[in-house]
């Protein structure tokens, strides 16, 4: 018998209702191993069309579920931290409001969590122009040792693919505010605290990509997050001073490149190294 688990999904006003409904179905009723509970944490007020999907969630359309509505917009890290704290199961799986979980995702991941604290997988890009199953692959290192070696340079897990042990994540401090990099910081702290980790080689999540994705990952705000995280990695002795400076140089070039070049750079520099 598999361990109980919760699927944690954040939602905010900018999410599309049709994509949100599809994402929920893919993570619940379409799974060969269904979650014990769906937990949706809503980051501030949402429009009526999204509210109608939330009513369906509360009515049980996607199985056992709870919805936590935050009265004001707080940002991703506080919302995920609240969800992690609220979860009633020891295992918590992350899913996003516009990605698609493959039907076998939890049947593959949950049984392996008996020996692990954090488990991710590969994912594959898709878009309105390119259907699921045909886009570029995004992979990460598979073994715990390879994950630790990769940590100084890039995030070793794809956030929408992970299943984590709740108490281990909370003991490491949970999600803390670091714009667009809150997951990387959490993985770093879990690894330093001794978490047992792995990634599966197969694609278990189809990851939605559009032009806005790479546009959002540029500019001073993102570079400020890079600088803060690189300082943290150096202070925690994850990186050497030389590695920190090289990382800052690469990230500066990436953040201030045009969007199309940023997309090419990500795929060649980050995904191409594996």
Secondary structure, DSSP 8 states (H G I E B T S, - for coil): ----EEEEEEE-TTS-HHHHHHHHHHHTTT-SS--SEEEEEEES---HHHHHHHHHHHTTTTSSEEEEEESS---HHHHHHHHHHH--SSEEEEE-SS-EE-TTHHHHHGGGGGG-SEEEEEEEEE-SSS-TTSS-EE----SHHHHHHHHTTS-SS-GGG-EEEHHHHHHTT-----TTTHHHHHHHHHHHTT--EEEEEEEEEEEE--HHHHHHT-SHHHHHHHHHHHHHHHHTTSS-HHHHHHHHHHHHHHHTS-HHHHHHHIIIIIGGG-
